[in-house]
């Protein structure tokens, strides 16, 4: 890093799970820095290495966020424009708030007054510590929050138990897609593949429904570790095998389930890959490979929200054409409406799109020659 202060840790490692580059300008600051000055410096691209009280740093970050959120939003004429405005604003917000930095010792202790013990949370997110590092307070708070979710878990009514998401693995907090898998008529009790398993929640639901053997795949190391721990915790080890694969495992199955990222847009960070599927690559990969991996008479279950359609990012005609081009037929569909935590604002195109959202389980079969 190109530190500009003599007393900044020149040998410290830069940490950014979001893939942000190390800052070019860094100023060492403490409790004397005002929120207005911090916001101005961060907006101009100067990172602020905090040397004061930890709790004061949290309050400063909140004050900076209020200054960002106070700015009036530009009105949008369409859901697509509203979505693009929202993503740009969120990206800029993340960059500005990411300029408030904290030092971490090699053991992940924070050498600041009133700092919490974050060692276990950091080990879960980053692995074993080996050298001093610098991280944005915003990211560190995300690491702490993920640690709490991992301890507490997410209640899954279809299981009657909790799933414990790891840092960087998509949490099944929106339960409507899980419930669809819990209620769809099973075409088999023998074998199922769960493609892109994440936390392992759908594989666990399938096993609890009576599928004798489930092969769950993922290619992300964090997801693989997370799914294996959840499967073991639920007592399903042996019935559910979690394997590393790019989409499909070896062989064929009478049931193949996939819940790909729902929005065909570019991910701004590695942590967004569970939400955004650039050019619908995973969706198309699943559709185009499904027929070759289904046993005769088998079904592929595609779990997909139509939010992308309401946002103008993808059309229903495009989806049906992709299904047809893959040599697949739609044999059924189950729909449900998600419950969003905040009521939609009818005057906001983005909120209106979310209010109209429907999540579907598409039952697909290989077209007979």
C-alpha positions as CSV (number, residue, x, y, z in Angstrom):
1,X,0.0,0.0,0.0
2,X,1.1,3.5,-0.7
3,X,0.7,4.8,2.8
4,X,1.1,8.6,3.2
5,X,1.5,8.8,6.9
6,X,4.9,7.9,8.5
7,X,3.3,6.0,11.4
8,X,0.9,3.9,9.3
9,X,1.8,0.1,9.2
10,X,3.7,-0.2,6.0
11,X,4.0,-3.9,6.2
12,X,0.3,-4.6,7.0
13,X,-1.7,-6.8,4.6
14,X,-4.7,-5.3,2.9
15,X,-7.9,-7.3,3.3
16,X,-11.0,-6.9,1.1
17,X,-13.4,-9.7,0.5
18,X,-15.2,-7.5,-1.9
19,X,-12.2,-7.2,-4.1
20,X,-11.6,-3.5,-3.5
21,X,-8.1,-2.4,-4.4
22,X,-5.9,-1.0,-1.6
23,X,-6.3,2.7,-1.1
24,X,-3.7,5.0,-2.7
25,X,-4.0,7.7,0.0
26,X,-4.3,7.0,3.7
27,X,-4.6,9.4,6.6
28,X,-4.2,8.3,10.2
29,X,-7.1,9.7,12.3
30,X,-8.6,9.4,15.7
31,X,-11.5,10.6,17.8
32,X,-10.9,14.2,17.0
33,X,-12.0,13.7,13.4
34,X,-15.5,15.1,12.7
35,X,-18.1,13.3,10.7
36,X,-18.2,16.1,8.1
37,X,-14.5,15.9,7.6
38,X,-14.5,12.1,7.5
39,X,-17.2,12.1,4.9
40,X,-15.5,14.7,2.8
41,X,-12.1,12.9,2.8
42,X,-13.7,9.5,2.1
43,X,-15.8,10.9,-0.7
44,X,-12.5,12.4,-2.2
45,X,-10.9,8.9,-2.1
46,X,-8.7,9.3,1.0
47,X,-8.8,6.3,3.3
48,X,-8.9,6.9,7.1
49,X,-6.9,4.6,9.3
50,X,-8.5,4.7,12.7
51,X,-6.4,5.0,15.8
52,X,-9.0,6.0,18.3
53,X,-11.8,4.3,20.3
54,X,-13.5,1.4,18.5
55,X,-17.0,2.3,19.5
56,X,-16.4,5.9,18.3
57,X,-15.4,4.5,15.0
58,X,-18.7,2.7,14.7
59,X,-20.6,5.9,15.5
60,X,-18.5,7.7,12.9
61,X,-19.4,5.1,10.3
62,X,-23.1,5.5,11.1
63,X,-22.8,9.3,10.8
64,X,-21.1,9.0,7.4
65,X,-23.9,6.6,6.2
66,X,-26.5,9.1,7.3
67,X,-24.8,11.8,5.1
68,X,-24.9,9.5,2.1
69,X,-28.5,8.4,2.6
70,X,-29.6,12.0,3.0
71,X,-28.9,12.7,-0.6
72,X,-32.1,12.8,-2.7
73,X,-32.6,9.9,-5.1
74,X,-32.8,10.6,-8.8
75,X,-36.3,9.7,-10.1
76,X,-36.4,6.8,-12.5
77,X,-38.7,6.3,-15.4
78,X,-38.6,2.5,-15.5
79,X,-37.8,-0.4,-13.2
80,X,-34.6,-1.1,-15.2
81,X,-33.4,2.4,-14.8
82,X,-34.3,2.3,-11.1
83,X,-32.4,-0.9,-10.7
84,X,-29.3,0.5,-12.4
85,X,-29.5,3.7,-10.3
86,X,-29.8,1.6,-7.1
87,X,-26.8,-0.6,-8.0
88,X,-24.6,2.4,-8.8
89,X,-25.7,4.2,-5.6
90,X,-25.0,1.1,-3.5
91,X,-21.6,0.6,-5.1
92,X,-20.7,4.3,-4.4
93,X,-22.0,4.0,-0.9
94,X,-19.9,0.9,-0.3
95,X,-16.7,2.6,-1.7
96,X,-17.2,5.7,0.5
97,X,-18.0,3.8,3.7
98,X,-15.2,1.3,3.0
99,X,-12.7,4.2,3.4
100,X,-12.8,3.9,7.2
101,X,-10.1,1.4,8.1
102,X,-9.1,-0.5,11.2
103,X,-5.8,-2.3,12.1
104,X,-5.8,-6.0,12.9
105,X,-3.0,-7.8,14.7
106,X,-1.7,-11.1,13.4
107,X,-4.0,-13.0,15.8
108,X,-7.0,-10.8,14.7
109,X,-7.1,-8.7,17.8
110,X,-7.9,-5.1,17.4
111,X,-5.4,-2.7,19.0
112,X,-8.0,-0.1,19.9
113,X,-9.8,1.0,23.0
114,X,-13.1,-0.7,23.7
115,X,-12.6,-3.1,20.8
116,X,-14.6,-6.4,20.9
117,X,-13.0,-9.8,20.6
118,X,-13.4,-10.6,16.9
119,X,-10.8,-13.4,16.7
120,X,-13.2,-16.3,16.1
121,X,-15.3,-14.3,13.6
122,X,-12.2,-13.4,11.6
123,X,-10.8,-17.0,11.6
124,X,-14.2,-18.1,10.2
125,X,-14.1,-15.5,7.4
126,X,-10.4,-15.3,6.6
127,X,-8.7,-18.5,7.9
128,X,-5.8,-18.5,10.3
129,X,-4.1,-15.1,10.9
130,X,-0.4,-14.9,10.0
131,X,0.4,-11.2,9.8
132,X,-0.9,-7.8,10.8
133,X,-3.6,-6.5,8.4
134,X,-5.8,-3.6,7.7
135,X,-9.5,-4.0,6.9
136,X,-12.5,-1.6,6.4
137,X,-14.7,-1.3,9.5
138,X,-17.7,-1.9,7.2
139,X,-16.3,-5.2,6.2
140,X,-15.3,-6.1,9.7
141,X,-18.9,-5.4,10.9
142,X,-20.1,-7.8,8.2
143,X,-17.7,-10.4,9.4
144,X,-19.0,-10.0,13.0
145,X,-22.6,-10.2,11.8
146,X,-22.0,-13.3,9.8
147,X,-20.4,-14.9,12.8
148,X,-23.6,-14.2,14.8
149,X,-25.8,-15.7,12.1
150,X,-23.5,-18.7,12.0
151,X,-23.9,-19.2,15.7
152,X,-27.7,-18.6,15.8
153,X,-28.6,-20.1,12.5
154,X,-31.7,-19.6,10.3
155,X,-34.9,-21.4,11.2
156,X,-36.1,-23.5,8.3
157,X,-39.8,-24.6,8.9
158,X,-39.5,-27.3,6.2
159,X,-36.8,-28.9,8.3
160,X,-38.0,-28.0,11.8
161,X,-34.4,-27.1,12.5
162,X,-31.8,-24.4,11.8
163,X,-29.3,-24.0,8.9
164,X,-26.1,-22.2,9.9
165,X,-24.7,-20.1,7.0
166,X,-21.0,-19.3,6.9
167,X,-19.5,-16.0,5.9
168,X,-19.7,-15.5,2.1
169,X,-22.4,-18.2,1.7
170,X,-25.9,-17.2,0.7
171,X,-28.2,-17.4,3.7
172,X,-31.7,-19.0,3.2
173,X,-33.5,-16.1,4.9
174,X,-36.0,-16.0,2.1
175,X,-37.8,-19.2,2.8
176,X,-40.4,-19.3,0.0
177,X,-38.1,-21.2,-2.4
178,X,-37.3,-23.7,0.3
179,X,-41.0,-24.3,0.9
180,X,-41.5,-24.9,-2.8
181,X,-39.0,-27.7,-2.7
182,X,-40.7,-29.1,0.4
183,X,-44.1,-29.2,-1.3
184,X,-43.5,-30.2,-4.9
185,X,-44.5,-33.8,-5.8
186,X,-41.4,-36.0,-5.7
187,X,-40.8,-38.1,-8.9
188,X,-38.5,-40.4,-7.0
189,X,-37.3,-41.5,-3.6
190,X,-34.1,-43.0,-5.0
191,X,-31.6,-40.3,-5.9
192,X,-31.4,-36.5,-6.4
193,X,-28.7,-34.0,-7.4
194,X,-28.7,-30.5,-5.8
195,X,-26.8,-28.2,-8.1
196,X,-25.1,-25.2,-6.4
197,X,-26.0,-26.3,-2.9
198,X,-24.7,-23.3,-0.9
199,X,-25.6,-24.0,2.7
200,X,-27.0,-27.4,1.8
201,X,-30.5,-26.4,2.8
202,X,-32.3,-27.9,-0.3
203,X,-30.3,-31.1,-0.1
204,X,-31.3,-31.5,3.5
205,X,-35.0,-30.9,2.7
206,X,-34.9,-33.5,-0.1
207,X,-33.3,-36.0,2.3
208,X,-35.8,-35.3,5.0
209,X,-38.6,-35.8,2.4
210,X,-37.3,-39.4,1.9
211,X,-34.8,-39.2,-0.9
212,X,-32.4,-42.0,0.0
213,X,-29.3,-40.4,-1.6
214,X,-28.6,-36.8,-2.4
215,X,-25.5,-35.6,-4.2
216,X,-25.0,-31.9,-3.5
217,X,-22.5,-29.9,-5.6
218,X,-20.8,-26.6,-5.4
219,X,-17.4,-25.1,-6.5
220,X,-17.0,-22.5,-3.8
221,X,-14.8,-23.7,-0.9
222,X,-16.8,-21.8,1.7
223,X,-20.1,-23.3,0.5
224,X,-18.6,-26.8,0.5
225,X,-17.4,-26.5,4.1
226,X,-20.7,-24.9,5.1
227,X,-22.9,-27.5,3.5
228,X,-20.8,-30.4,5.0
229,X,-21.1,-28.9,8.5
230,X,-24.9,-28.4,8.1
231,X,-25.4,-31.9,6.8
232,X,-23.4,-33.4,9.6
233,X,-25.2,-31.3,12.2
234,X,-28.6,-32.5,10.9
235,X,-27.5,-36.1,11.1
236,X,-27.7,-36.6,7.3
237,X,-24.1,-37.5,6.6
238,X,-24.1,-40.7,4.5
239,X,-27.4,-39.8,2.9
240,X,-26.2,-36.5,1.5
241,X,-22.8,-36.4,-0.2
242,X,-21.4,-32.9,-0.7
243,X,-18.9,-32.9,-3.7
244,X,-16.9,-30.2,-5.5
245,X,-18.2,-29.8,-9.1
246,X,-18.9,-27.2,-11.6
247,X,-22.7,-27.7,-11.8
248,X,-23.4,-31.5,-12.4
249,X,-21.7,-34.4,-10.7
250,X,-20.9,-37.7,-12.5
251,X,-23.8,-39.8,-13.7
252,X,-27.5,-39.3,-14.0
253,X,-30.4,-38.9,-11.6
254,X,-34.2,-39.0,-11.7
255,X,-34.4,-35.6,-9.9
256,X,-32.0,-32.7,-10.3
257,X,-32.7,-29.4,-8.4
258,X,-31.1,-26.0,-9.0
259,X,-31.6,-22.6,-7.5
260,X,-29.3,-20.4,-9.5
261,X,-28.8,-16.6,-8.8
262,X,-31.9,-14.9,-9.9
263,X,-30.6,-11.6,-11.5
264,X,-28.7,-11.6,-14.8
265,X,-26.3,-8.8,-13.9
266,X,-22.6,-8.4,-13.1
267,X,-21.5,-9.0,-9.5
268,X,-19.6,-6.1,-8.1
269,X,-17.8,-8.3,-5.6
270,X,-17.2,-12.0,-5.0
271,X,-19.8,-12.0,-2.2
272,X,-22.5,-11.0,-4.7
273,X,-22.2,-14.1,-6.9
274,X,-25.1,-15.8,-5.0
275,X,-27.4,-13.0,-6.2
276,X,-26.1,-12.0,-9.6
277,X,-25.6,-14.4,-12.6
278,X,-23.7,-12.5,-15.3
279,X,-25.3,-13.3,-18.7
280,X,-27.4,-16.0,-17.0
281,X,-24.4,-18.3,-17.2
282,X,-25.4,-20.6,-14.4
283,X,-29.0,-20.7,-15.5
284,X,-28.1,-21.6,-19.0
285,X,-25.4,-24.1,-17.9
286,X,-28.1,-25.9,-15.8
287,X,-30.7,-25.9,-18.6
288,X,-28.2,-26.9,-21.4
289,X,-26.8,-29.8,-19.3
290,X,-29.9,-31.0,-17.7
291,X,-31.2,-33.5,-20.4
292,X,-27.8,-35.2,-20.5
293,X,-27.9,-35.8,-16.7
294,X,-31.5,-36.8,-16.2
295,X,-32.5,-40.5,-16.1
296,X,-35.4,-41.4,-18.5
297,X,-38.6,-40.0,-17.1
298,X,-36.8,-37.8,-14.6
299,X,-37.5,-34.2,-13.7
300,X,-35.3,-31.1,-13.3
301,X,-36.5,-28.5,-10.8
302,X,-35.5,-25.0,-11.6
303,X,-36.2,-22.5,-8.7
304,X,-36.3,-19.0,-10.1
305,X,-37.8,-15.6,-9.2
306,X,-39.4,-13.5,-11.9
307,X,-38.0,-10.3,-10.4
308,X,-35.6,-10.1,-13.4
309,X,-38.6,-9.9,-15.7
310,X,-40.2,-7.1,-13.7
311,X,-36.9,-5.2,-13.8
312,X,-36.6,-5.6,-17.5
313,X,-33.4,-7.6,-17.3
314,X,-34.9,-10.8,-18.8
315,X,-38.2,-11.7,-20.4
316,X,-40.5,-14.7,-19.9
317,X,-40.1,-15.3,-23.6
318,X,-36.4,-15.5,-23.3
319,X,-36.7,-18.0,-20.4
320,X,-39.2,-20.2,-22.3
321,X,-37.0,-20.1,-25.4
322,X,-33.9,-21.1,-23.4
323,X,-35.9,-24.1,-21.9
324,X,-37.0,-25.1,-25.4
325,X,-33.5,-24.7,-27.0
326,X,-32.1,-27.0,-24.3
327,X,-34.5,-29.8,-25.4
328,X,-36.7,-29.5,-22.3
329,X,-40.4,-29.4,-21.8
330,X,-42.3,-27.7,-18.9
331,X,-44.4,-30.4,-17.2
332,X,-45.6,-28.3,-14.3
333,X,-44.9,-25.2,-12.3
334,X,-45.5,-24.2,-8.7
335,X,-45.7,-20.5,-7.8
336,X,-45.5,-18.5,-4.6
337,X,-45.3,-14.9,-3.6
338,X,-42.5,-13.9,-1.3
339,X,-43.2,-11.8,1.8
340,X,-40.9,-8.8,1.7
341,X,-40.0,-7.1,5.1
342,X,-41.0,-3.6,3.8
343,X,-44.1,-2.6,2.0
344,X,-43.6,-1.6,-1.5
345,X,-43.8,2.1,-2.5
346,X,-46.1,2.2,-5.5
347,X,-44.4,5.4,-6.8
348,X,-41.0,3.7,-6.9
349,X,-40.5,1.4,-9.9
350,X,-38.0,-0.8,-8.0
351,X,-40.3,-1.3,-5.1
352,X,-43.2,-1.9,-7.4
353,X,-41.2,-4.6,-9.2
354,X,-40.5,-6.4,-5.9
355,X,-44.2,-6.2,-5.0
356,X,-45.1,-8.0,-8.2
357,X,-42.4,-10.7,-7.7
358,X,-43.3,-14.4,-8.0
359,X,-41.0,-17.3,-7.2
360,X,-41.5,-20.4,-9.2
361,X,-40.4,-24.0,-9.2
362,X,-40.4,-25.1,-12.9
363,X,-40.7,-28.9,-13.4
364,X,-38.7,-29.7,-16.5
365,X,-38.4,-33.0,-18.4
366,X,-36.1,-34.0,-21.3
367,X,-38.1,-33.9,-24.5
368,X,-38.7,-37.3,-26.0
369,X,-37.2,-37.8,-29.4
